Amino acid sequence: MMIDIVEVKTRQEMEDFIRFPFDLYRDDPLYSPELLKDQREHFSPANPFFKNADVRFFLARKQGKTLGRIVSIVNRLHISRHDEKTGFFGFFESHDDPDVADALLDAASKALGDAGMTLMRGPMNFSTNEQCGFLIEGFDTPPMLMTPYNPPYYASLMQRYGMTKAKDLLAFILDVPEELPEKVQRVARLAERRGIRVRQVEKRRFREELRAFKEVYNEAWNANWGFIPLTDDELEYLGKRLKPIAPPEMTLIAEKDGEPVGFLGLLPDFNLVLRKMQGRLNVISIIKALYYQRKITDLRLLLLGVKSAYRHRGVDALMFSEGFKAARKRYKQVELSWILEDNEPVIRLIEMFGSRLYKRYRIFEKPLTASAR
């Protein structure tokens, strides 16, 4: 039977787009959906990402039943920064049906081709500042907060469509150490002697602290593959989402003479709570949230950056030292993610702690043919 591709235009179609994964992962105990209300906001004009991007949403249907979804993304900031006509796809979900996947990817390819793009890359949800990549290794453990999760067959669907690897992103797992390796402690002490100081973020001054984070983040990540600097509006939006869950004692700023030079953010893995809430926000789900948030024992190292002029001076070691002091009071393990597969200095650093690679995500790409353009 014919697969119909429907571009999302109505409120009900957007609701179908948001709710389709709940059907797809109905029997998967590891699926960790964001709250429905947060997803509705994320896909609305309230998300400042849309100010600098053209995004189109598509559903795949057969006899009126939704079987998949995808978005096409023309990120004008990426195009201007990287001087390449690369478009993106994201938020891909599909049953294990090559016809459905091909129809969705065809729709995204055509939308990007019509916009003048010559390459399609993804998944990006919506950019490298958010979730990106398909999980290809590490399906035996649940995803941590704000990391991708998908069925194992997605990589095969991409390869069948002719997409090839663009880049792998790595996640490492580490038991929270009672003590850091002596070499790390020695380097941290050296940083202190050089005048580096680490302090907690002050939530009452959160907006000002966000500006310090942005200064470090945009400079530290500047040379990374695919990086797009955060805009002020995106920073405000991100801060609103992170403030309620960011513990000050593990959200740290490194400073030299009052200037921010490094930033570290360890976040409790609230996916444990989200799996219990199943997207709903009501009295029962709130009671569950209050109960299960006390049972969180995992962390994710979401944010780590050091300005280029202060690298190899022990700033990261000092931040790790202070962050783990707080972490070991309650938490058992921490995920360090994501890390570019070719970022050897960071990989060597975290392996020094005894971490091990346990998940791998892949970003795919494919040239757009003349017919797609």
C-alpha positions in Angstrom: 0.0 0.0 0.0 1.1 3.5 -0.7 2.9 5.5 2.1 1.6 9.0 2.4 3.9 11.7 3.5 2.1 14.5 5.3 3.7 17.8 6.2 2.7 18.9 9.6 0.6 22.0 9.4 -2.1 21.6 12.1 -2.1 21.4 15.9 -3.4 17.8 15.7 -0.7 16.8 13.2 1.9 18.2 15.6 0.4 16.3 18.4 0.6 13.1 16.3 4.3 14.0 15.6 5.0 14.3 19.3 3.1 11.3 20.4 4.3 8.8 17.8 7.4 7.7 19.7 5.1 6.7 22.7 3.5 4.1 20.3 6.8 3.0 18.8 8.5 2.4 22.2 5.4 1.2 24.0 7.1 -2.1 25.1 10.6 -0.7 25.6 11.4 -0.2 29.3 14.5 2.0 28.5 12.6 4.7 26.6 12.8 7.9 28.5 10.4 10.5 27.0 10.5 14.2 27.8 7.3 15.6 29.3 4.7 16.3 26.6 4.4 19.9 27.7 8.2 20.4 27.2 8.1 18.8 23.8 5.2 21.0 22.7 7.2 24.0 23.7 10.4 22.7 22.0 8.6 22.3 18.7 6.9 25.7 18.9 8.1 29.3 18.1 9.0 29.6 21.8 12.2 27.7 20.9 14.6 30.4 19.7 16.3 27.9 17.3 13.6 28.7 14.8 14.7 32.3 14.5 17.7 31.2 12.5 16.5 28.0 10.9 13.9 26.8 8.5 12.4 23.5 9.8 9.7 21.3 8.2 8.0 18.5 10.0 6.8 15.3 8.2 4.7 12.3 9.1 4.6 8.9 7.2 1.2 7.4 7.2 -0.4 4.3 5.7 -4.2 4.0 5.7 -4.3 6.9 8.2 -1.9 5.2 10.7 1.3 7.1 11.6 4.4 4.9 11.0 7.2 7.4 11.2 8.3 11.0 11.5 11.2 13.3 10.5 12.2 17.0 10.2 14.3 18.8 7.7 16.5 21.6 9.0 18.1 24.4 7.1 20.3 26.1 9.8 21.3 29.4 8.5 23.9 29.9 11.2 25.6 26.7 10.2 25.6 27.6 6.6 27.2 31.1 7.3 29.7 29.8 9.8 30.9 26.7 7.9 30.4 28.0 4.3 28.8 24.8 3.2 25.3 24.0 1.8 24.6 21.3 4.3 21.1 20.6 5.5 20.1 18.3 8.3 17.4 15.9 9.3 16.4 15.1 12.8 13.8 13.6 15.2 13.7 10.6 13.0 11.5 7.7 14.2 10.3 4.8 12.2 9.1 1.2 12.5 11.5 -1.3 11.1 10.2 -0.8 7.6 12.6 0.3 4.8 9.8 1.7 2.7 8.7 4.0 5.5 12.2 5.1 6.3 13.0 5.7 2.6 9.8 7.8 2.2 10.7 9.9 5.2 14.3 10.4 4.1 13.1 11.2 0.6 10.8 13.9 2.0 13.6 15.5 4.0 16.0 15.2 1.0 13.6 17.0 -1.3 12.9 19.7 1.3 16.6 20.4 1.7 17.3 20.1 -2.0 14.5 22.6 -2.7 16.2 25.0 -0.3 19.5 24.7 -2.2 21.3 22.2 0.0 23.8 19.8 -1.5 24.4 17.5 1.5 22.1 16.0 4.1 23.5 15.1 7.5 21.9 13.8 10.7 20.3 13.2 12.9 20.4 16.6 14.6 17.8 17.4 17.2 18.2 20.3 16.3 22.0 21.0 16.3 25.2 20.0 17.8 24.2 22.0 20.9 21.5 19.4 21.5 21.0 15.7 20.9 22.6 14.3 17.8 23.5 10.9 16.3 21.9 7.5 16.4 22.9 5.1 19.1 24.8 2.2 17.4 26.5 0.6 20.4 25.4 0.3 24.0 21.7 -0.8 23.8 21.9 -2.8 27.1 21.8 0.2 29.4 19.2 3.0 29.6 20.1 6.4 28.1 21.1 9.2 30.4 19.6 12.6 30.5 19.6 14.4 27.1 21.2 11.6 25.2 19.8 9.8 22.1 18.0 6.5 22.2 16.7 4.5 19.3 16.1 0.9 18.1 19.2 -1.0 16.8 17.8 -1.1 13.3 18.1 2.6 12.6 21.7 2.3 11.4 20.7 -0.4 8.9 17.9 1.8 7.6 20.4 4.7 7.0 22.9 2.4 5.3 20.3 0.9 3.1 19.3 4.5 2.0 22.9 5.1 1.0 24.0 7.2 3.9 27.5 6.9 5.2 29.3 7.8 8.4 30.1 11.4 9.0 31.3 11.3 12.6 31.0 9.1 15.7 30.3 10.5 19.1 31.5 8.6 22.2 30.1 8.1 25.7 32.3 6.9 28.6 31.2 5.5 31.9 33.1 5.9 35.2 32.5 4.8 38.8 32.6 7.9 40.9 36.1 7.6 42.5 36.8 7.9 46.2 40.0 9.7 45.1 41.2 11.0 41.9 44.5 9.6 40.4 47.5 11.2 42.0 48.6 12.7 38.7 45.2 14.5 38.4 45.5 15.7 42.0 49.0 17.0 41.4 47.9 18.9 38.2 44.9 20.3 40.1 47.2 21.6 42.8 49.4 23.2 40.2 46.4 25.0 38.7 45.6 26.4 42.2 49.1 27.7 42.6 48.7 29.4 39.2 45.8 31.4 40.6 42.9 29.3 39.2 39.9 29.3 41.5 36.8 27.1 41.1 33.4 28.2 42.5 29.8 27.0 42.4 27.2 28.7 40.2 25.0 31.0 42.2 21.4 30.3 41.2 20.2 33.7 42.5 22.5 35.2 39.9 21.7 32.5 37.3 21.3 34.9 34.3 24.8 36.4 35.0 26.3 33.0 35.4 24.8 32.0 32.0 26.8 34.8 30.4 30.0 33.4 31.9 29.1 29.9 30.7 28.4 31.3 27.2 31.8 33.0 27.1 33.6 29.8 28.0 31.4 27.5 25.9 31.5 29.5 22.6 35.3 30.0 22.9 36.2 26.5 24.1 34.1 24.7 21.5 34.9 27.1 18.7 37.1 24.7 16.7 34.9 21.6 17.2 33.5 19.8 14.2 30.0 21.1 13.3 29.9 23.6 16.2 27.5 26.5 16.2 27.8 29.2 18.9 24.9 29.6 21.2 22.9 32.8 20.6 21.7 34.9 23.6 18.1 33.7 23.1 19.2 30.0 22.9 21.3 30.5 26.1 18.3 31.9 27.9 16.1 29.0 26.7 18.7 26.4 27.7 19.2 28.0 31.1 15.4 27.9 31.8 15.5 24.1 31.1 18.6 23.4 33.1 18.2 25.6 36.1 15.7 23.4 38.0 17.9 20.3 37.7 21.4 21.7 37.9 22.9 21.2 41.4 25.1 24.3 42.3 27.7 22.1 44.0 28.3 20.3 40.7 27.9 23.2 38.4 31.2 25.0 38.5 33.0 27.9 37.0 36.8 28.2 37.0 38.2 31.7 37.1 41.5 33.5 36.8 41.5 37.0 38.3 37.7 37.1 38.1 37.7 36.0 34.4 35.8 32.8 33.6 38.2 30.3 32.0 36.4 27.0 32.5 33.0 25.5 33.1 31.8 22.1 34.3 28.3 20.8 34.7 27.4 17.4 36.3 23.6 16.7 36.1 21.7 14.0 37.9 20.2 11.5 35.5 16.6 12.6 35.6 15.8 10.0 32.9 15.1 7.7 35.8 12.2 10.0 36.7 11.1 10.6 33.1 10.7 6.8 32.5 8.3 6.7 35.4 6.3 9.8 34.3 5.9 8.7 30.7 5.5 12.2 29.4 2.6 13.0 31.7 2.4 15.8 34.2 -0.4 15.1 36.7 -0.8 14.4 40.4 0.2 10.8 40.1 3.2 11.5 37.9 4.4 14.3 40.2 4.2 12.0 43.2 6.3 9.5 41.2 8.8 12.2 40.3 9.2 13.2 44.0 9.7 9.6 45.0 12.1 8.5 42.2 14.3 11.6 42.1 15.6 10.5 45.5 16.7 7.2 44.0 18.9 8.8 41.3 22.5 7.5 41.6 23.9 8.3 38.2 25.2 11.6 36.8 26.0 12.9 33.3 28.9 15.2 32.7 27.0 17.3 30.2 29.2 20.5 30.2 33.0 20.7 30.2 35.0 23.4 28.6 38.2 25.3 29.1 39.3 28.4 27.1 42.1 27.6 24.7 44.6 29.9 26.4 44.1 27.9 29.7 44.3 24.4 28.4 47.1 22.1 29.7 47.2 24.2 32.9 45.2 21.9 35.1 41.9 23.8 34.9 39.9 20.7 33.9 41.7 18.6 36.6 40.8 21.2 39.3 37.1 21.3 38.2 37.0 17.5 38.2 38.5 17.5 41.7 35.8 19.9 43.1 32.9 18.3 41.2 33.7 14.8 42.4 33.9 16.0 46.0 30.2 16.7 45.8 29.4 13.7 43.5 30.8 11.0 45.8 28.4 12.0 48.6 25.5 10.4 46.8 26.2 9.2 43.3 27.7 6.0 42.1 28.6 6.5 38.4 29.0 9.3 35.9 28.6 9.3 32.1 31.0 11.5 30.2 29.4 12.4 26.9 29.4 13.2 24.2 33.0 13.3 22.9 34.1 13.4 19.3 35.8 10.2 18.3 38.9 12.1 17.2 39.2 14.3 20.3 42.3 12.5 21.6 43.3 14.9 24.3 39.9 14.6 26.1 39.7 10.9 25.6 43.2 10.4 27.1 42.2 12.6 30.0 39.0 10.8 31.0 40.7 7.4 30.4 43.2 8.4 33.0 40.3 8.3 35.5 39.6 4.7 34.6 36.5 5.4 32.5 35.5 3.0 29.7 33.8 3.5 26.4 30.2 2.1 26.7 28.1 3.9 24.1 28.6 5.1 20.5 26.5 7.4 18.5 26.8 7.9 14.7 26.0 10.9 12.5 25.3 10.0 8.9 25.4 12.0 5.7 24.6 11.7 2.0 25.1 14.0 -1.0 21.8 15.2 -2.4 21.3 14.2 -6.0 20.2 16.6 -8.7 16.7 15.1 -8.5 16.5 15.9 -4.8 17.7 19.5 -5.5 
